Amino acid sequence: MGHRGAPRRQDAAQRPRDPDLKAIIQGTDTQSARLLVDTAQAWGKYLADLDLTTSQIRAIFGQVRLIEMNWPPDVHDPERARRAERDLILLKPKLAYQARRDEEKNKSTKPVRQLEGILAGAIDL
């Protein structure tokens, strides 16, 4: 059962395709923008069905925003760029830790692990 008493959908059958992260990240045309929106909507619905909570999303989003704030607006500060890139890379083990903690609570659905899989791939790119 999902929260609020709603029946849980068949999770495996509802899982969206893995996103084409390279096309989403490196694309500059409207097609890549549409792919990003469509992928985000499909995965957002799927993760909500798995009971990914807003607090779980906020914890990850907060870390991403800190990295974004520290990312240099220009490439003329190589030291700051290296620190921001290091923080981004170190986000992967933080995501893995949060996913592992979530697995103890949500053994069957593992919503944070699903999100971690997508974000870790995007970080690698």
C-alpha distance (Angstrom), angle and dihedral (degrees) to the residues before:
residue distance angle dihedral
M1 . . .
G2 3.80 . .
H3 3.75 121.4 .
R4 3.82 118.5 -70.6
G5 3.81 89.4 34.1
A6 3.80 94.7 -77.2
P7 3.80 114.3 148.2
R8 3.80 114.3 -109.8
R9 3.79 116.2 -116.9
Q10 3.76 122.1 -127.0
D11 3.78 96.0 -79.8
A12 3.80 100.1 -161.8
A13 3.80 92.3 50.9
Q14 3.81 92.1 47.9
R15 3.82 97.0 50.1
P16 3.82 109.8 122.2
R17 3.76 121.7 -131.2
D18 3.77 115.8 -87.0
P19 3.79 107.5 -92.9
D20 3.78 123.1 -109.8
L21 3.79 91.3 -116.6
K22 3.79 94.5 179.4
A23 3.81 91.9 56.3
I24 3.80 91.3 45.5
I25 3.81 96.2 47.4
Q26 3.78 100.8 37.3
G27 3.79 99.3 32.8
T28 3.78 119.3 104.9
D29 3.80 100.9 -179.7
T30 3.79 131.4 88.4
Q31 3.81 90.3 -102.4
S32 3.82 91.4 64.0
A33 3.81 90.0 46.6
R34 3.81 90.4 52.6
L35 3.80 90.1 47.2
L36 3.81 89.7 52.9
V37 3.81 92.9 50.2
D38 3.81 94.4 44.4
T39 3.80 92.2 46.5
A40 3.81 93.2 46.9
Q41 3.81 91.7 49.5
A42 3.80 93.7 48.6
W43 3.80 94.1 46.3
G44 3.80 92.7 42.1
K45 3.79 91.2 55.6
Y46 3.79 91.7 45.1
L47 3.81 93.6 49.4
A48 3.80 91.1 46.6
D49 3.81 88.5 53.2
L50 3.81 87.5 53.5
D51 3.82 88.5 53.7
L52 3.80 98.9 -109.1
T53 3.79 101.4 174.1
T54 3.77 129.5 -136.5
S55 3.81 89.8 -120.1
Q56 3.82 90.0 56.4
I57 3.80 90.0 50.1
R58 3.82 92.1 45.4
A59 3.81 92.0 53.0
I60 3.79 91.5 55.2
F61 3.79 95.1 38.4
G62 3.80 91.1 51.6
Q63 3.79 90.8 55.9
V64 3.80 91.2 47.9
R65 3.81 91.6 50.3
L66 3.81 91.2 51.8
I67 3.79 89.9 53.0
E68 3.79 90.5 46.7
M69 3.82 91.8 50.7
N70 3.79 90.6 52.4
W71 3.80 94.5 45.8
P72 3.81 108.0 107.5
P73 3.79 114.5 -113.3
D74 3.79 89.3 -140.0
V75 3.77 134.6 29.5
H76 3.82 93.7 -118.6
D77 3.80 92.9 94.8
P78 3.82 104.5 64.8
E79 3.81 94.6 171.6
R80 3.78 92.7 54.9
A81 3.81 89.8 45.6
R82 3.83 90.7 52.9
R83 3.81 91.8 50.2
A84 3.80 92.4 49.1
E85 3.80 91.6 47.7
R86 3.81 89.8 48.4
D87 3.82 90.4 51.7
L88 3.79 90.0 49.8
I89 3.80 91.9 51.7
L90 3.82 90.6 47.3
L91 3.79 89.1 54.6
K92 3.82 88.1 75.7
P93 3.83 95.8 68.0
K94 3.81 89.8 43.6
L95 3.79 89.2 54.5
A96 3.81 90.6 47.8
Y97 3.80 90.1 51.5
Q98 3.81 92.5 50.0
A99 3.80 90.3 46.8
R100 3.81 91.2 51.7
R101 3.80 91.9 49.6
D102 3.80 89.9 49.1
E103 3.82 92.0 50.5
E104 3.79 89.4 62.4
K105 3.82 88.9 59.0
N106 3.81 101.0 33.8
K107 3.79 103.9 34.2
S108 3.79 95.3 162.9
T109 3.81 103.1 42.2
K110 3.83 106.0 28.4
P111 3.82 95.8 -168.1
V112 3.81 96.3 173.5
R113 3.82 90.5 50.2
Q114 3.82 88.7 54.4
L115 3.81 91.3 50.7
E116 3.80 91.6 44.5
G117 3.80 90.2 56.2
I118 3.80 92.3 58.2
L119 3.80 96.6 40.8
A120 3.82 94.3 46.7
G121 3.81 89.5 53.2
A122 3.78 90.8 49.8
I123 3.81 91.3 49.3
D124 3.80 90.0 52.5
L125 3.79 90.1 54.9
